[in-house]
Amino acid sequence: MSITYQPNKRKRAKTHGFLVRTKKFGGKRVLAARRRKGRKKLTV
């Protein structure tokens, strides 16, 4: 087995970041749910 997680801040932000979330309907739902739950951090 190889080590699969190779951390990369830029890629992480580009895939799971706030701007990406706000662009899609599902992402907006994710943000809304996290706000409702009272998360300190909404995205990465």
C-alpha distance matrix in Angstrom:
0.0 3.8 6.8 8.6 12.0 14.1 17.5 20.5 23.8 25.5 22.9 22.9 26.6 26.9 24.9 25.9 29.0 32.6 34.0 31.4 32.1 35.8 35.7 34.7 36.4 33.4 32.5 36.1 35.8 32.7 34.8 37.7 35.8 34.4 38.0 39.4 37.1 38.1 34.9 35.4 32.9 32.9 30.0 27.7
3.8 0.0 3.8 5.9 9.2 10.7 14.3 17.1 20.6 22.2 19.8 20.0 23.8 24.1 22.4 23.6 26.5 30.2 31.4 29.0 30.0 33.7 33.6 32.9 34.9 32.1 30.9 34.5 34.5 31.3 33.1 36.3 34.7 33.1 36.5 38.2 36.0 36.8 33.4 33.6 30.9 30.9 27.9 25.3
6.8 3.8 0.0 3.8 6.0 7.6 10.9 14.1 17.4 19.4 17.3 17.1 20.9 21.6 20.1 20.9 23.6 27.3 28.8 26.6 27.6 31.2 31.4 30.9 33.0 30.1 28.6 32.1 32.2 28.9 30.4 33.6 32.1 30.2 33.5 35.4 33.1 33.7 30.2 30.2 27.5 27.8 24.7 22.0
8.6 5.9 3.8 0.0 3.8 6.2 9.5 12.2 15.4 17.0 14.5 14.3 18.1 18.5 16.6 17.7 20.6 24.3 25.6 23.2 24.2 27.8 27.9 27.3 29.4 26.6 25.2 28.7 28.8 25.7 27.3 30.6 29.1 27.5 30.8 32.7 30.7 31.4 28.0 28.2 25.3 25.2 22.0 19.5
12.0 9.2 6.0 3.8 0.0 3.8 6.0 9.2 12.1 14.1 12.0 11.3 15.0 16.0 14.5 15.1 17.7 21.3 22.9 20.9 21.8 25.5 25.9 25.6 27.8 25.0 23.2 26.5 26.9 23.5 24.7 28.1 26.9 24.9 28.0 30.1 28.1 28.5 24.9 24.9 21.9 22.0 18.9 16.1
14.1 10.7 7.6 6.2 3.8 0.0 3.8 6.5 10.0 11.9 10.3 10.4 14.0 14.9 14.3 15.4 17.4 21.1 22.3 20.7 22.1 25.5 25.8 26.1 28.6 26.2 24.1 27.3 28.2 24.9 25.7 29.3 28.4 26.3 29.1 31.6 29.8 29.8 26.1 25.6 22.5 22.7 19.3 16.1
17.5 14.3 10.9 9.5 6.0 3.8 0.0 3.8 6.5 9.2 8.4 7.8 11.1 12.8 12.6 13.1 14.6 18.2 19.7 18.5 19.9 23.1 23.8 24.4 27.0 24.8 22.2 25.1 26.2 22.9 23.2 26.8 26.2 23.7 26.3 29.0 27.3 26.9 23.2 22.4 19.2 19.7 16.2 12.8
20.5 17.1 14.1 12.2 9.2 6.5 3.8 0.0 3.8 5.6 5.5 6.1 8.8 10.1 10.9 12.0 12.7 16.3 17.3 16.4 18.3 21.3 21.7 22.8 25.7 23.9 21.1 24.0 25.5 22.5 22.5 26.2 26.1 23.7 26.0 29.0 27.7 27.1 23.5 22.5 19.0 19.1 15.5 12.1
23.8 20.6 17.4 15.4 12.1 10.0 6.5 3.8 0.0 3.8 5.6 5.1 6.2 8.6 10.1 10.4 10.1 13.5 14.6 14.4 16.3 18.9 19.7 21.2 24.0 22.6 19.4 21.8 23.7 20.6 20.1 23.8 24.1 21.5 23.3 26.6 25.5 24.5 20.9 19.6 16.1 16.4 12.8 9.3
25.5 22.2 19.4 17.0 14.1 11.9 9.2 5.6 3.8 0.0 3.8 5.4 5.2 6.1 8.7 10.0 9.4 12.6 12.8 12.5 15.1 17.4 17.6 19.4 22.6 21.6 18.5 21.0 23.2 20.6 20.1 23.8 24.5 22.3 24.0 27.3 26.7 25.9 22.5 21.4 17.7 17.2 13.6 10.6
22.9 19.8 17.3 14.5 12.0 10.3 8.4 5.5 5.6 3.8 0.0 3.8 5.4 5.0 6.1 8.4 9.2 12.8 12.9 11.5 14.0 16.8 16.7 17.8 21.0 19.7 17.0 19.9 21.8 19.2 19.4 23.1 23.5 21.7 23.8 26.9 26.2 25.9 22.5 22.0 18.3 17.3 13.6 11.0
22.9 20.0 17.1 14.3 11.3 10.4 7.8 6.1 5.1 5.4 3.8 0.0 3.8 5.5 5.4 5.8 7.0 10.8 11.9 10.7 12.3 15.4 16.0 16.9 19.6 17.9 15.0 17.8 19.4 16.5 16.6 20.3 20.4 18.3 20.6 23.6 22.7 22.4 18.9 18.5 14.8 14.0 10.3 7.5
26.6 23.8 20.9 18.1 15.0 14.0 11.1 8.8 6.2 5.2 5.4 3.8 0.0 3.8 5.5 5.3 4.2 7.7 8.6 8.2 10.2 12.7 13.6 15.1 18.0 16.9 13.6 15.9 18.1 15.5 14.8 18.6 19.3 17.2 18.9 22.2 21.8 21.2 17.9 17.2 13.4 12.4 8.7 6.4
26.9 24.1 21.6 18.5 16.0 14.9 12.8 10.1 8.6 6.1 5.0 5.5 3.8 0.0 3.8 6.0 5.7 8.8 8.2 6.7 9.7 12.1 11.8 13.4 16.7 16.0 13.1 15.7 18.1 16.0 15.8 19.5 20.5 19.0 20.7 23.9 23.8 23.6 20.5 20.3 16.5 14.8 11.2 9.8
24.9 22.4 20.1 16.6 14.5 14.3 12.6 10.9 10.1 8.7 6.1 5.4 5.5 3.8 0.0 3.8 6.0 9.2 9.3 6.7 8.6 11.8 11.6 12.0 15.0 13.5 11.0 14.2 16.0 13.7 14.4 18.0 18.4 17.3 19.6 22.3 22.1 22.3 19.4 19.8 16.0 14.0 10.5 9.6
25.9 23.6 20.9 17.7 15.1 15.4 13.1 12.0 10.4 10.0 8.4 5.8 5.3 6.0 3.8 0.0 3.8 6.9 8.5 6.5 6.8 10.4 11.4 11.7 14.1 12.2 9.2 12.1 13.6 10.9 11.2 14.9 15.2 13.6 16.0 18.8 18.4 18.6 15.6 16.1 12.4 10.3 6.9 6.5
29.0 26.5 23.6 20.6 17.7 17.4 14.6 12.7 10.1 9.4 9.2 7.0 4.2 5.7 6.0 3.8 0.0 3.8 5.6 5.4 6.3 8.9 10.4 11.9 14.4 13.4 9.9 11.8 14.1 11.7 10.7 14.5 15.5 13.6 15.1 18.4 18.4 17.9 15.0 14.9 11.1 9.1 5.7 5.6
32.6 30.2 27.3 24.3 21.3 21.1 18.2 16.3 13.5 12.6 12.8 10.8 7.7 8.8 9.2 6.9 3.8 0.0 3.8 5.5 5.1 6.2 8.8 10.7 12.8 12.5 8.7 9.5 12.2 10.4 8.5 11.9 13.7 12.0 12.7 16.2 16.8 16.1 13.7 13.6 10.2 7.6 5.6 7.3
34.0 31.4 28.8 25.6 22.9 22.3 19.7 17.3 14.6 12.8 12.9 11.9 8.6 8.2 9.3 8.5 5.6 3.8 0.0 3.8 5.4 5.2 6.4 9.4 12.2 12.7 9.3 10.0 13.4 12.5 10.8 14.0 16.2 15.2 15.6 18.9 20.0 19.4 17.3 17.3 14.0 11.3 9.4 10.5
31.4 29.0 26.6 23.2 20.9 20.7 18.5 16.4 14.4 12.5 11.5 10.7 8.2 6.7 6.7 6.5 5.4 5.5 3.8 0.0 3.8 5.5 5.4 7.2 10.4 10.5 7.4 9.4 12.4 11.3 10.9 14.1 15.9 15.2 16.5 19.4 20.2 20.3 18.1 18.6 15.2 12.2 9.8 10.9
32.1 30.0 27.6 24.2 21.8 22.1 19.9 18.3 16.3 15.1 14.0 12.3 10.2 9.7 8.6 6.8 6.3 5.1 5.4 3.8 0.0 3.8 5.5 6.0 8.1 7.6 4.0 6.0 8.7 7.6 7.3 10.4 12.1 11.8 13.1 15.8 16.8 17.2 15.3 16.4 13.3 9.8 8.3 10.5
35.8 33.7 31.2 27.8 25.5 25.5 23.1 21.3 18.9 17.4 16.8 15.4 12.7 12.1 11.8 10.4 8.9 6.2 5.2 5.5 3.8 0.0 3.8 5.7 7.5 8.7 5.7 5.2 8.9 9.2 7.9 10.2 12.8 12.9 13.2 15.9 17.6 17.7 16.4 17.4 14.7 11.2 10.6 13.1
35.7 33.6 31.4 27.9 25.9 25.8 23.8 21.7 19.7 17.6 16.7 16.0 13.6 11.8 11.6 11.4 10.4 8.8 6.4 5.4 5.5 3.8 0.0 3.8 6.9 8.8 7.0 7.5 10.9 11.5 11.2 13.3 15.7 16.2 16.8 19.2 21.0 21.4 20.0 21.0 18.1 14.7 13.5 15.5
34.7 32.9 30.9 27.3 25.6 26.1 24.4 22.8 21.2 19.4 17.8 16.9 15.1 13.4 12.0 11.7 11.9 10.7 9.4 7.2 6.0 5.7 3.8 0.0 3.8 5.5 5.1 6.3 8.8 9.9 10.7 12.4 14.3 15.4 16.6 18.4 20.1 21.1 20.0 21.6 18.9 15.2 14.2 16.5
36.4 34.9 33.0 29.4 27.8 28.6 27.0 25.7 24.0 22.6 21.0 19.6 18.0 16.7 15.0 14.1 14.4 12.8 12.2 10.4 8.1 7.5 6.9 3.8 0.0 3.8 5.4 5.1 6.4 8.8 10.0 10.6 12.4 14.4 15.4 16.5 18.5 20.0 19.5 21.6 19.4 15.6 15.5 18.3
33.4 32.1 30.1 26.6 25.0 26.2 24.8 23.9 22.6 21.6 19.7 17.9 16.9 16.0 13.5 12.2 13.4 12.5 12.7 10.5 7.6 8.7 8.8 5.5 3.8 0.0 3.8 5.4 5.0 6.3 8.8 9.8 10.5 12.4 14.3 15.2 16.6 18.5 17.6 20.1 17.8 14.1 13.8 16.5
32.5 30.9 28.6 25.2 23.2 24.1 22.2 21.1 19.4 18.5 17.0 15.0 13.6 13.1 11.0 9.2 9.9 8.7 9.3 7.4 4.0 5.7 7.0 5.1 5.4 3.8 0.0 3.8 5.3 4.9 6.3 8.6 9.8 10.6 12.3 14.1 15.3 16.6 15.2 17.2 14.6 10.9 10.3 13.1
36.1 34.5 32.1 28.7 26.5 27.3 25.1 24.0 21.8 21.0 19.9 17.8 15.9 15.7 14.2 12.1 11.8 9.5 10.0 9.4 6.0 5.2 7.5 6.3 5.1 5.4 3.8 0.0 3.8 5.4 5.1 6.1 8.6 9.9 10.5 12.2 14.2 15.2 14.6 16.7 14.7 10.9 11.4 14.7
35.8 34.5 32.2 28.8 26.9 28.2 26.2 25.5 23.7 23.2 21.8 19.4 18.1 18.1 16.0 13.6 14.1 12.2 13.4 12.4 8.7 8.9 10.9 8.8 6.4 5.0 5.3 3.8 0.0 3.8 5.4 5.0 6.1 8.6 9.8 10.4 12.2 14.1 14.0 16.7 15.2 11.6 12.6 16.0
32.7 31.3 28.9 25.7 23.5 24.9 22.9 22.5 20.6 20.6 19.2 16.5 15.5 16.0 13.7 10.9 11.7 10.4 12.5 11.3 7.6 9.2 11.5 9.9 8.8 6.3 4.9 5.4 3.8 0.0 3.8 5.5 5.2 6.2 8.6 9.9 10.6 12.4 11.4 14.0 12.2 8.7 9.5 12.8
34.8 33.1 30.4 27.3 24.7 25.7 23.2 22.5 20.1 20.1 19.4 16.6 14.8 15.8 14.4 11.2 10.7 8.5 10.8 10.9 7.3 7.9 11.2 10.7 10.0 8.8 6.3 5.1 5.4 3.8 0.0 3.8 5.4 5.1 6.1 8.5 9.8 10.5 9.5 11.7 10.0 6.3 7.9 11.6
37.7 36.3 33.6 30.6 28.1 29.3 26.8 26.2 23.8 23.8 23.1 20.3 18.6 19.5 18.0 14.9 14.5 11.9 14.0 14.1 10.4 10.2 13.3 12.4 10.6 9.8 8.6 6.1 5.0 5.5 3.8 0.0 3.8 5.5 5.1 6.1 8.6 9.8 10.3 12.9 12.2 9.0 11.4 15.2
35.8 34.7 32.1 29.1 26.9 28.4 26.2 26.1 24.1 24.5 23.5 20.4 19.3 20.5 18.4 15.2 15.5 13.7 16.2 15.9 12.1 12.8 15.7 14.3 12.4 10.5 9.8 8.6 6.1 5.2 5.4 3.8 0.0 3.8 5.4 5.0 6.2 8.6 9.1 12.4 12.1 9.3 11.7 15.3
34.4 33.1 30.2 27.5 24.9 26.3 23.7 23.7 21.5 22.3 21.7 18.3 17.2 19.0 17.3 13.6 13.6 12.0 15.2 15.2 11.8 12.9 16.2 15.4 14.4 12.4 10.6 9.9 8.6 6.2 5.1 5.5 3.8 0.0 3.8 5.4 5.0 6.2 5.5 8.8 8.4 6.1 8.9 12.4
38.0 36.5 33.5 30.8 28.0 29.1 26.3 26.0 23.3 24.0 23.8 20.6 18.9 20.7 19.6 16.0 15.1 12.7 15.6 16.5 13.1 13.2 16.8 16.6 15.4 14.3 12.3 10.5 9.8 8.6 6.1 5.1 5.4 3.8 0.0 3.8 5.4 5.0 5.9 8.4 9.0 7.0 10.6 14.1
39.4 38.2 35.4 32.7 30.1 31.6 29.0 29.0 26.6 27.3 26.9 23.6 22.2 23.9 22.3 18.8 18.4 16.2 18.9 19.4 15.8 15.9 19.2 18.4 16.5 15.2 14.1 12.2 10.4 9.9 8.5 6.1 5.0 5.4 3.8 0.0 3.8 5.3 7.8 10.9 12.1 10.4 13.8 17.4
37.1 36.0 33.1 30.7 28.1 29.8 27.3 27.7 25.5 26.7 26.2 22.7 21.8 23.8 22.1 18.4 18.4 16.8 20.0 20.2 16.8 17.6 21.0 20.1 18.5 16.6 15.3 14.2 12.2 10.6 9.8 8.6 6.2 5.0 5.4 3.8 0.0 3.8 5.8 9.4 10.9 10.0 13.3 16.4
38.1 36.8 33.7 31.4 28.5 29.8 26.9 27.1 24.5 25.9 25.9 22.4 21.2 23.6 22.3 18.6 17.9 16.1 19.4 20.3 17.2 17.7 21.4 21.1 20.0 18.5 16.6 15.2 14.1 12.4 10.5 9.8 8.6 6.2 5.0 5.3 3.8 0.0 3.8 6.4 8.8 8.9 12.5 15.4
34.9 33.4 30.2 28.0 24.9 26.1 23.2 23.5 20.9 22.5 22.5 18.9 17.9 20.5 19.4 15.6 15.0 13.7 17.3 18.1 15.3 16.4 20.0 20.0 19.5 17.6 15.2 14.6 14.0 11.4 9.5 10.3 9.1 5.5 5.9 7.8 5.8 3.8 0.0 3.8 5.4 6.1 9.3 11.9
35.4 33.6 30.2 28.2 24.9 25.6 22.4 22.5 19.6 21.4 22.0 18.5 17.2 20.3 19.8 16.1 14.9 13.6 17.3 18.6 16.4 17.4 21.0 21.6 21.6 20.1 17.2 16.7 16.7 14.0 11.7 12.9 12.4 8.8 8.4 10.9 9.4 6.4 3.8 0.0 3.8 6.5 9.3 11.1
32.9 30.9 27.5 25.3 21.9 22.5 19.2 19.0 16.1 17.7 18.3 14.8 13.4 16.5 16.0 12.4 11.1 10.2 14.0 15.2 13.3 14.7 18.1 18.9 19.4 17.8 14.6 14.7 15.2 12.2 10.0 12.2 12.1 8.4 9.0 12.1 10.9 8.8 5.4 3.8 0.0 3.8 5.7 7.3
32.9 30.9 27.8 25.2 22.0 22.7 19.7 19.1 16.4 17.2 17.3 14.0 12.4 14.8 14.0 10.3 9.1 7.6 11.3 12.2 9.8 11.2 14.7 15.2 15.6 14.1 10.9 10.9 11.6 8.7 6.3 9.0 9.3 6.1 7.0 10.4 10.0 8.9 6.1 6.5 3.8 0.0 3.8 7.1
30.0 27.9 24.7 22.0 18.9 19.3 16.2 15.5 12.8 13.6 13.6 10.3 8.7 11.2 10.5 6.9 5.7 5.6 9.4 9.8 8.3 10.6 13.5 14.2 15.5 13.8 10.3 11.4 12.6 9.5 7.9 11.4 11.7 8.9 10.6 13.8 13.3 12.5 9.3 9.3 5.7 3.8 0.0 3.8
27.7 25.3 22.0 19.5 16.1 16.1 12.8 12.1 9.3 10.6 11.0 7.5 6.4 9.8 9.6 6.5 5.6 7.3 10.5 10.9 10.5 13.1 15.5 16.5 18.3 16.5 13.1 14.7 16.0 12.8 11.6 15.2 15.3 12.4 14.1 17.4 16.4 15.4 11.9 11.1 7.3 7.1 3.8 0.0
